């Protein structure tokens, strides 16, 4: 068996028997992000594997997303709802609008459900009408239910309160690219290209790393070096450029994507894994977060395939070996949140929760299957 055959076999088995089987048994999905990512993951898995239970899961999550998180009065999606569907947090986070678009457009790819597409297109319009900054460009991080300003726009406890963030712009870009594949609207393409150029020329710093937080006028705020976001953006940026089907866009993006990949790989550790962050004080967080390891595999495979970096294939295989041998929970299914610097899994964090979802890891598996089909 070749290395490629072994990789395909191992990730196909992990996708179905480790990740998706675990999530088929999860009964509750707290928050809009988890809902949207379940829609995306099971729609994308159905597109490749054609198993009816995957489409059923995607449909259940889509129905719950639309019933409990979509604001029919003002537009946009809420941040959080209770088990009975009651709204718990009605803020409109830019990040959430992006993932709703991402999940619904993926669902439309496999179902041609007109409501899913119409809702995704409506959310695109909400982002452009309500979140876009006409003066400085880009998008505001969060707004209240009625789209008035918020004092606290922070995405999570890990993030600072900033007017604009790398993370939300990354995933709006990703969402727009996915939507454009099924809804080739000229206004959408213009917005997507602006986001691509913004990532290259504003969000990416002179050292090749992504800058994380900004004031409204794009003044940079202090933040960590996020190796996982660097390597993730290195391939998503090029994928989004491919989605435009515009040779000029792809040509000008390619060197930025390669530079981001090199910057991200500065966080690689001798065991093949990727450290989490370099903190503002210069110290390192050497925990191996589940999503960072998944993106390390995909980012390096894209460096190998699209940037003629032969050594990147070995880096991708080493990162997968680390995931397989350390992060995968062989007894309970899914992956641990992280492996701590002492080599033990972080059991203080859930395997399924508001932020822990079948997105980065299922996408890694699907990307490998597509790259080597």
LUMMAR-687226 format. One line per 3 residues: their letters; for each residue x, y, z of C-alpha. Coordinates in Angstrom, 2 decimals. Layout:
a) X:Y:Z ~ ...
This chain:
xxx) 0.00:0.00:0.00 ~ 1.41:3.40:-0.97 ~ 1.54:6.34:1.42
xxx) -1.29:7.96:-0.54 ~ -3.46:4.84:-0.38 ~ -2.85:4.51:3.35
xxx) -3.72:8.16:3.94 ~ -6.95:7.87:1.97 ~ -7.92:4.70:3.78
xxx) -7.20:6.09:7.23 ~ -8.97:9.43:6.77 ~ -12.00:7.83:5.06
xxx) -12.35:5.49:8.03 ~ -11.90:8.34:10.51 ~ -14.44:10.51:8.71
xxx) -17.20:7.93:8.75 ~ -16.50:5.81:11.79 ~ -14.86:8.36:14.04
xxx) -16.31:11.80:13.28 ~ -19.65:11.49:11.48 ~ -20.84:8.46:13.47
xxx) -20.15:10.36:16.70 ~ -22.13:13.39:15.53 ~ -25.08:11.30:14.38
xxx) -25.52:10.48:18.06 ~ -25.35:14.07:19.34 ~ -28.80:15.24:20.38
xxx) -28.27:18.95:21.13 ~ -26.47:21.67:19.18 ~ -25.97:24.83:21.20
xxx) -25.55:28.02:19.22 ~ -25.82:29.20:15.66 ~ -22.21:28.32:14.78
xxx) -22.60:24.66:15.69 ~ -25.92:24.47:13.82 ~ -24.46:26.00:10.67
xxx) -21.36:23.81:10.79 ~ -23.42:20.64:11.20 ~ -25.42:21.68:8.13
xxx) -22.20:22.21:6.19 ~ -20.39:19.08:7.37 ~ -23.20:16.63:6.65
xxx) -24.12:18.29:3.36 ~ -20.49:18.11:2.23 ~ -20.20:14.51:3.41
xxx) -23.38:13.56:1.55 ~ -22.01:15.11:-1.64 ~ -19.04:12.73:-1.50
xxx) -20.42:9.62:0.23 ~ -24.13:9.75:-0.75 ~ -25.39:8.17:2.46
xxx) -29.03:9.08:3.21 ~ -28.41:9.46:6.94 ~ -25.98:12.29:6.22
xxx) -28.52:14.23:4.21 ~ -31.13:13.59:6.90 ~ -28.79:15.02:9.55
xxx) -28.05:18.06:7.40 ~ -31.78:18.64:6.91 ~ -32.57:18.39:10.63
xxx) -29.84:20.92:11.41 ~ -30.95:23.22:8.57 ~ -34.56:23.18:9.74
xxx) -33.51:23.98:13.31 ~ -31.21:26.76:12.11 ~ -33.98:28.45:10.14
xxx) -36.65:27.92:12.80 ~ -34.70:29.14:15.83 ~ -31.91:31.41:14.63
xxx) -33.21:33.42:11.69 ~ -34.62:36.85:12.56 ~ -37.69:37.12:10.32
xxx) -38.34:40.69:11.40 ~ -34.92:42.32:11.01 ~ -32.96:39.78:9.00
xxx) -29.75:38.01:9.93 ~ -29.17:35.19:12.40 ~ -29.02:35.32:16.19
xxx) -26.08:34.09:18.22 ~ -27.79:31.63:20.56 ~ -31.15:30.02:21.29
xxx) -32.41:27.64:23.99 ~ -33.56:24.05:23.65 ~ -37.17:25.18:23.21
xxx) -36.15:27.67:20.53 ~ -36.28:30.75:22.73 ~ -33.72:33.41:21.90
xxx) -30.95:33.58:24.52 ~ -28.58:36.01:22.80 ~ -29.93:38.10:19.93
xxx) -26.73:39.86:18.88 ~ -25.82:39.68:15.21 ~ -22.21:38.53:14.93
xxx) -20.63:38.89:11.48 ~ -18.96:35.50:11.96 ~ -22.37:33.88:12.45
xxx) -23.83:35.37:9.27 ~ -20.89:33.90:7.41 ~ -21.31:30.39:8.70
xxx) -25.05:30.44:8.06 ~ -24.34:31.38:4.43 ~ -21.66:28.70:4.24
xxx) -23.87:25.92:5.57 ~ -26.98:26.86:3.60 ~ -25.12:27.20:0.31
xxx) -23.54:23.78:0.84 ~ -26.98:22.34:1.59 ~ -28.29:23.85:-1.64
xxx) -25.52:22.12:-3.60 ~ -26.86:18.70:-2.68 ~ -30.61:19.40:-2.47
xxx) -31.40:22.38:-4.75 ~ -33.69:23.54:-1.96 ~ -34.80:27.03:-3.11
xxx) -35.44:28.25:0.44 ~ -31.87:27.43:1.48 ~ -30.47:29.40:-1.44
xxx) -32.87:32.31:-0.95 ~ -31.97:32.53:2.74 ~ -28.25:32.43:2.00
xxx) -28.66:35.19:-0.60 ~ -30.72:37.25:1.85 ~ -28.01:36.89:4.49
xxx) -25.43:38.09:1.96 ~ -27.55:41.19:1.44 ~ -27.84:41.73:5.20
xxx) -24.05:41.62:5.52 ~ -23.60:44.08:2.68 ~ -26.35:46.45:3.85
xxx) -25.75:46.35:7.59 ~ -22.18:45.27:8.36 ~ -20.18:46.78:5.50
xxx) -18.08:49.85:6.32 ~ -18.47:52.27:3.38 ~ -15.73:54.57:4.65
xxx) -12.83:52.26:5.50 ~ -13.85:49.01:3.81 ~ -14.41:45.62:5.34
xxx) -17.10:44.72:7.84 ~ -18.03:45.55:11.42 ~ -17.58:42.65:13.83
xxx) -21.00:42.62:15.51 ~ -24.25:44.57:15.86 ~ -27.35:44.45:18.02
xxx) -30.53:42.68:16.95 ~ -31.75:45.81:15.16 ~ -28.27:46.43:13.71
xxx) -27.46:49.32:16.02 ~ -23.91:49.49:17.48 ~ -22.79:47.24:20.33
xxx) -20.37:48.18:23.10 ~ -18.93:44.65:23.25 ~ -18.34:43.03:19.86
xxx) -15.95:40.27:20.98 ~ -16.51:36.93:19.32 ~ -15.50:34.77:22.30
xxx) -13.77:34.89:25.65 ~ -10.50:34.27:23.78 ~ -10.94:37.38:21.60
xxx) -10.58:41.06:22.36 ~ -13.27:43.64:21.69 ~ -12.34:44.96:18.24
xxx) -14.24:46.73:15.47 ~ -12.94:44.31:12.85 ~ -11.22:40.94:13.03
xxx) -9.26:38.65:10.77 ~ -11.34:35.66:11.81 ~ -14.72:37.04:10.79
xxx) -13.40:38.41:7.49 ~ -11.83:35.02:6.71 ~ -15.08:33.18:7.15
xxx) -17.20:35.76:5.35 ~ -14.79:35.35:2.43 ~ -15.12:31.56:2.64
xxx) -18.92:31.83:2.79 ~ -19.11:34.20:-0.18 ~ -16.94:31.87:-2.25
xxx) -19.18:28.91:-1.46 ~ -22.32:30.89:-2.26 ~ -20.86:32.15:-5.53
xxx) -20.49:28.57:-6.75 ~ -24.29:28.18:-6.72 ~ -25.38:31.80:-7.14
xxx) -23.01:33.58:-9.57 ~ -24.29:37.07:-8.85 ~ -21.98:39.89:-10.09
xxx) -22.40:41.88:-6.87 ~ -21.42:38.82:-4.86 ~ -18.30:38.34:-6.99
xxx) -17.31:41.98:-6.48 ~ -17.67:41.59:-2.70 ~ -15.70:38.33:-2.76
xxx) -12.83:39.88:-4.72 ~ -12.73:42.84:-2.32 ~ -12.44:40.41:0.60
xxx) -9.67:38.48:-1.13 ~ -7.70:41.68:-1.76 ~ -8.39:42.91:1.76
xxx) -6.94:39.71:3.18 ~ -3.78:40.12:1.12 ~ -3.27:43.85:1.57
xxx) -4.73:44.73:4.98 ~ -5.11:41.65:7.15 ~ -1.88:39.91:6.24
xxx) 1.05:41.65:7.90 ~ 4.49:42.42:6.47 ~ 5.99:39.39:8.22
xxx) 3.62:37.02:6.41 ~ 1.46:36.36:9.47 ~ -2.15:37.41:9.78
xxx) -2.94:40.37:12.01 ~ -5.90:39.48:14.18 ~ -7.63:42.63:15.46
xxx) -8.27:46.10:14.10 ~ -9.94:49.38:14.85 ~ -12.53:50.62:12.39
xxx) -9.88:52.47:10.33 ~ -7.72:49.28:10.19 ~ -5.30:50.41:12.85
xxx) -3.77:47.16:14.10 ~ -4.42:46.15:17.71 ~ -2.01:43.90:19.66
xxx) -2.67:40.21:19.18 ~ -1.03:36.81:19.08 ~ 0.44:35.01:16.09
xxx) -2.15:32.37:15.24 ~ -0.31:29.63:13.37 ~ -3.51:27.73:12.74
xxx) -5.20:30.70:11.09 ~ -2.10:31.39:9.00 ~ -2.01:27.85:7.59
xxx) -5.80:27.69:7.22 ~ -5.94:30.98:5.34 ~ -3.08:29.93:3.09
xxx) -5.30:27.39:1.36 ~ -8.71:29.03:1.85 ~ -7.44:32.23:0.24
xxx) -6.39:30.35:-2.88 ~ -9.57:28.28:-2.88 ~ -11.64:31.47:-2.76
xxx) -9.59:32.90:-5.62 ~ -10.29:29.74:-7.65 ~ -14.01:30.21:-6.94
xxx) -14.00:33.58:-8.74 ~ -12.95:31.79:-11.96 ~ -10.85:34.85:-12.66
xxx) -7.27:34.27:-13.83 ~ -6.07:37.70:-12.71 ~ -7.39:37.15:-9.16
xxx) -5.77:33.72:-8.88 ~ -2.46:35.02:-10.24 ~ -2.16:37.88:-7.76
xxx) -3.31:35.76:-4.80 ~ -0.93:32.85:-5.30 ~ 2.21:34.45:-3.77
xxx) 0.26:35.69:-0.74 ~ -1.15:32.20:-0.17 ~ 2.32:30.66:-0.37
xxx) 3.74:33.23:2.06 ~ 0.96:32.55:4.56 ~ 1.69:28.85:4.36
xxx) 5.36:29.43:5.10 ~ 4.48:31.72:8.01 ~ 2.07:29.19:9.47
xxx) 4.63:26.43:9.31 ~ 6.87:28.44:11.63 ~ 4.71:26.94:14.39
xxx) 5.58:23.33:13.55 ~ 7.02:21.22:16.36 ~ 9.41:18.26:16.06
xxx) 6.65:15.68:16.53 ~ 4.83:16.91:13.40 ~ 2.17:18.86:15.26
xxx) 1.51:22.60:15.19 ~ 1.67:24.76:18.33 ~ -1.35:26.97:18.97
xxx) -0.06:30.53:19.24 ~ 2.81:32.88:19.83 ~ 1.54:35.27:22.50
xxx) 2.09:39.04:22.41 ~ 4.79:38.77:25.10 ~ 6.80:36.40:22.90
xxx) 5.99:33.21:24.80 ~ 4.28:30.23:23.19 ~ 1.09:28.31:23.81
xxx) 2.26:24.82:22.86 ~ -1.11:23.10:23.22 ~ -2.09:21.18:20.10
xxx) -5.62:22.37:19.34 ~ -7.73:20.00:17.26 ~ -8.57:22.51:14.53
xxx) -5.00:23.72:14.16 ~ -3.75:20.20:13.45 ~ -6.50:19.62:10.87
xxx) -5.66:22.84:9.05 ~ -1.96:21.97:9.14 ~ -2.68:18.84:7.11
xxx) -4.79:20.61:4.50 ~ -2.60:23.71:4.26 ~ 0.50:21.64:3.62
xxx) -1.23:19.47:1.05 ~ -2.21:22.63:-0.82 ~ 1.38:23.89:-0.59
xxx) 2.48:20.59:-2.09 ~ -0.12:20.53:-4.86 ~ -0.38:24.18:-5.86
xxx) 2.95:25.73:-4.83 ~ 5.45:23.00:-5.80 ~ 6.63:22.49:-2.22
xxx) 7.65:18.84:-2.21 ~ 8.51:18.80:1.50 ~ 4.97:19.93:2.36
xxx) 3.63:16.44:1.63 ~ 5.85:15.02:4.38 ~ 4.70:17.77:6.76
xxx) 1.06:16.94:6.02 ~ 1.61:13.23:6.64 ~ 3.45:13.95:9.89
xxx) 0.60:16.17:11.09 ~ -1.95:13.48:10.23 ~ 0.10:10.88:12.08
xxx) 0.05:13.12:15.16 ~ -3.74:13.51:14.90 ~ -4.24:9.78:14.40
xxx) -2.01:8.76:17.28 ~ -2.88:11.47:19.83 ~ -6.02:13.54:19.10
xxx) -8.43:10.86:17.89 ~ -10.46:9.41:20.75 ~ -10.44:5.71:19.90
xxx) -12.87:4.82:22.66 ~ -15.42:7.62:22.56 ~ -15.17:8.82:18.97
xxx) -14.39:12.29:17.61 ~ -11.22:14.18:18.61 ~ -10.10:15.64:21.88
xxx) -10.16:19.44:22.08 ~ -6.38:19.55:22.42 ~ -3.29:17.73:23.56
xxx) -1.62:19.67:26.34 ~ 2.14:20.35:26.42 ~ 2.54:17.44:28.87
xxx) 1.17:15.08:26.22 ~ -2.19:14.46:27.88 ~ -5.56:15.23:26.26
xxx) -7.40:18.31:27.48 ~ -10.46:16.73:29.10 ~ -11.71:20.04:30.53
xxx) -13.17:20.98:27.16 ~ -16.05:19.19:25.38 ~ -15.83:17.09:22.26
xxx) -19.16:18.59:21.18 ~ -20.15:22.10:22.12 ~ -20.64:25.68:21.07
xxx) -17.24:25.79:19.32 ~ -16.33:22.11:19.02 ~ -17.95:20.78:15.88
xxx) -17.52:18.55:12.81 ~ -16.11:21.34:10.65 ~ -12.32:21.47:10.63
xxx) -11.80:17.74:11.01 ~ -14.48:16.54:8.58 ~ -13.33:19.17:6.08
xxx) -9.76:17.92:6.41 ~ -10.89:14.40:5.58 ~ -13.03:15.53:2.65
xxx) -10.22:17.70:1.27 ~ -7.86:14.72:1.32 ~ -10.41:12.52:-0.45
xxx) -10.92:15.21:-3.11 ~ -7.21:15.89:-3.59 ~ -6.49:12.19:-4.19
x) -9.67:11.05:-5.93
